[in-house]
Amino acid sequence: MISYFSDIQFAEKQWFWLMCALPLMIIWYIWRLKKHEGEFNYSSFALFHKIRSSGKAKFRHSLFVLRLFAFALLIAALARPQSRSSWKDSKTEGIDIVISMDVSPSMLAKDFKPNRLEAAKDVMIDFIDARVNDRIGLVIFGGEAFTQCPLTSDHKVLKNMIPAIRPGMVADGTAIGLGLATAVGRIKDSKAKSKVVILISDGVSNMGEIPPLTAAELAKTMEARVYCIGVGTRGKALTPVARYTETEYEYDYVDVDIDEKTMTEISDMTGGKYFRATDKESLKNVYKEIDKMEKTIISEKSFTNKAEHFLPLALAAAIILLLEFLLRFTIFRAVP
């Protein structure tokens, strides 16, 4: 019964404003009773002590209660109660995405707030949250590369790994080819129709056994689109130039040098696109654009049928009014 009423919706809810008339009807009824009450003086009520009130007297207000109930049912019927029966046949086909992120010390440059690496991590988490139907993996690289998280649909596990990413987890340097090849290796056995690598770097490839364009050829063979993002302002940026301890660096203003030519060739070769992000806001816009271009395939068929349920309420109101009419002119008939 409860589940039945939970499925009921009212198409004409404005009729429920008429319920405001119910308190007015009650006030009018009480006022009318007071007006027609009579008074007489009598010396003593002792003679009436043993006289019991009749059943009709006890239930004399029941006619008015029935009328109120019928009025409420009529209002509910006018509001057109409806139930819906529906089915949905949906097909969701996610995309497999591997993010390959440069974690070389230069990613601590302060042209982004608080630095390039932390800004990239923040924006990456937002991107992951937006891709609810996709499997996403994470590769980090510097002078070498390794898989931080394989492809997974458990985005909570992936996001828990991101805050711990920092320079020093891999050897210093920038091995773009190795970072890309490792990402492609994680996605090569994917059965998804769309395979995507997002490669983020702020420098020029200077290490690694695999040249960047060779890794791009491998991505093309595996039918993986590569979106390259060059991270860094134009001109000079306050960048680490020497390391004192694992977490302490000496900073100086250094020319920002990103190998945009190579990253553009990688993207063009694989059917992706190259982007340049010069601050955190532009990096967010890059991810938004990638999100638009790589849409998850969702096909959906819906059917909805509405059934009207006003008739039972109207019939119940009519029966109650008929009962009230019969009682008024039979059991509760007033004698002049």
N, C-alpha and C positions, 0 to 999 in steps of 0.2 A: 504493500500500500504506500509506504513512504517513498520507495523508488518510483512508483507511478507518478505521485504528485511532484517529485523532483524533476520530472521530464516535462511538466506542464509550463507553458509560457502563455502570456496574455497579449493578444495583438492590439487591443484597444484599451490600454491601461488608464487612459484619461477618465473612463467611466467610474473608476474607483473614487474619484472626488465626490461622487454622490453619497459615499459612506459618511461624509460629514453631516448629512441630514439625519442620521440615526440618533445622535445625541439631542438634536433639536426636537425630534419626535418624542423622545423620552421626556424632555422638559415640558413639552406641550401636554403630554399625557398626565404628568403629575399635576400641572397647573389646572387642567380640566377636572381632575378628581377633587382637588381642593375647592374649586369653584362650586361643585355640585354637592359638596358635603352639607348636611343639615345639622342643626343643633336644637336640643330641647332640654329644659330643666326638669330634674327629677329628684325627689327627696332622698332616695336610697337605691343602690344597685344590688342590694342583698337578694332581691327576688330573681335577679338574672344570674346569680352566682353558679347555679347548677345547669344553666342552659349552655349546651355545647354549640360551637359554631359549625355550620354545615360544610360539607366537602366543597360545595360550589363556592362558598365564601373564600376558602383557602386558595382555590385556583382561579379566582376571578380575574387575575392579571395575566393568565396564561394566553388568552386570546390576543392581547397586545404583543406578548413575546413571540407568538406564532407569526404575527404580521411583520414584526421586525426581522425575523429570520427569513421570511419569504422575500422581503424587500432586499436583504443582503444577497440572497441567492440570485435574484433578478439582476442586480448590479454586476455580480460575478459573471452571469451569462452574457450581459451586454459587453463585457470586457473581452469576450471571445477567447476562452481558454483553448489552447492548441497543444498538441504533442507532435514531436518530430521523430520520424524514423529515417535514418540515413546510413549510408555506407561509403567507405572511401577505399579505393584501390590505388595505393601510391607505390612508386618505385623510386628509390633513392640510390644514386650511384656516386660515391664520393671520389675524391681525387687524392692520389698519394703525393705528398709534398715532403721534400727533404730540404732543410735550411742548413747551408754551410756557412759558418761565421768565422771570420778572421779574428783571432784573439792575440795577435802580436802586440807588443807594448805600445806601438803607435796608436792603438785603439783607445788608449787612455788620454789622447789629446783633448784639450779642453775647449775646442771650438763648438762642441755640443755640451749641453748641461745635463748632468755634471761632467760627463765625458762621452766620447763616441760609443764606448762599449756599453755603458749603463743605459744610454738613450736607446741603443739598438735592442737591448734586452727588454726594456719596457714596451717598446713598440711591437716587438716580436710576440710578447704575451697577449697583447690586444688582438693581433692577427690570429693567433691560435684560438682565442675565444670566439672569433667570428667564423671559424671553419669547423662547425660542430659535426659535420658529416664526413670529414676527411681524416685519413691517417697521416700523421706528421712525424717526421724524424729530425734529428739534429746532429750535425757534424761540426766539430771545431777544428781549426787549423792555424798553424803559425809556420814554423819551419818544417813541421810534420803534421799529420792529421789523424784523428781517430773519431769514432762514432760515440757521441755523448748519449744518444738515445736512438734506438732503431725505430722504424715506422710503428706507430701505435695509435689506436683510437682512444686510449686513456690519456686525455690531455692533462689531467691533474698530475699524473706522474711526470709527464714531460715538463710542465711548468715548475714543478718542484725542483727540477735539476737546473733550471736557468739561473737562479740567483748565485749559484756557486761558481759559475763560469768566470774565469779571470785569466790575465796573462800569466805565463809561467806554468800553465797546465801542460803545454807542449813546448818544444824548443822554439827559441826566438827565430824570427824570419817570416817571410811571406811566400808560401808555396801554394799559389792559386791553383795550379794544375793538380796537385795532390789533393787539395781540398775538394775540388770538383770531382775528381775521379773517385774519391771515397764516397761522396754523396751519390754518384751514379751507381756505385757498387751496392749501396743500400737499397736502390730502387729498381735494379735491373730485373729482379724476379717478380716484380709487382704484376698483378693481374688487372690492375685498374686501367681503364681506357685512357686516362690522362695521368701522365707522370711529370712532375715539376720539380726543378731544383732552383732554390733562391740562394744565390751566392753573394755574400756581403764582404767587401774588403776596402781598405783605405790606402792601399799602396801598390807597389809594382812587384810582380813575381820575381823573386831572387833566389829561390831555393826549390828543392824537390826534384825527384827523378822523372816526373812526368810533366812535359811542357803544357801550358794552359790550352793551346789549340789542339793538342793530341787528346786531352781530356774532353774537349768539346766534340771532337770526332766520335769519341766513345759515347757521349750523351746522345748525339744524333743517331748513332746506330741503335741505341736502346730506346729511341723515340721519346726522349725526355727533353722537355723544353726548359731552357735555362734563362732565368731572369737575374741579371747582374746588377748590383747596387754599389756604386762608388760612394763611400762615406767620407766627407771632409769638406771644409769650407774652401773658398777660392782665395789664393794668396798664402799668407802665413798663418800658422796655428801654434799655440803653446803645447809642445809635444815632448814626451820623455826622450832624453838624449843619453842618459846614463842611469844604471840601476845601483842603488846603495844596498838595499836589502830586497827581500822577496816582494815587499809591498811599497818600498820607498824609492822614488825616482828623482833625478834632476831634470828640470824642465827648461826648455828654451824655445824661442820662436823659430820654426822651421818651415820651409816651403812645403806646401801640400802637393804631393806628387802621386797621382793616381793613374794607373795604366788604363785610361778610358778606351784607348784604341783596341787593346786586346779584349777587354770585357765586352766591348760593342761587337767585336767579331764573334766572340763566343755566343752571345745572345742571338745574333743574326743567323749564325750557322745552325742553331738548334730550334729556330722558330720562336725564340723568346724576345726580350727587349732589355736594353740597358737604361738604367736610371742614375741620375746624380742627386744625392741628398746632401745639402749644404748645412742643414740644421735639423733639429728633432721634428719640427713641424713638417718640413718637406719629406722627411723619412716616413712620417705617418701617411702622407699623401701618396708616396710610392707604394706602400703596402695596400692602401685603399684601391689604387689603380690595378695592382696585381689581383686583388680580391675580385674586382669587377670582371677582369679578363678571364679568370679561371673559376667559372661558376660550376657548382655541383649540379649534376643532371637530376632533376626531379620531375617525374611525370605523375599526374594525379587525376583520378576520375572520381567525381563526387555525385551522389544522388541524394536528394532530400525530399521527403514526402510529409506534408502537414495534414493532420487530422483535427477537425473541429470537435470540441467537447462541450459546447454551450447547451445542447439539447437536454442532457440529464439534469443540469442545474435549473433550466427553465421548467422542466416537468416537475421537479421537486418543489419549486416555488408555487406552481399551479396547484399541486396536491395539498400543500400546506394552506394556501388561501382557501381552497375548497373545504378543507377540514375546519378552518377558522369560521367560515360561513355557516357550515352545518352546526357546529357547536354553539354559535351565537344565537341561532334560531331554534335550538332544541334544548340542550342541557342548560345553557347559560342565557336562555331567553328572558328578557326583561319584561316584567308585567307592569303595565301602566298604572 
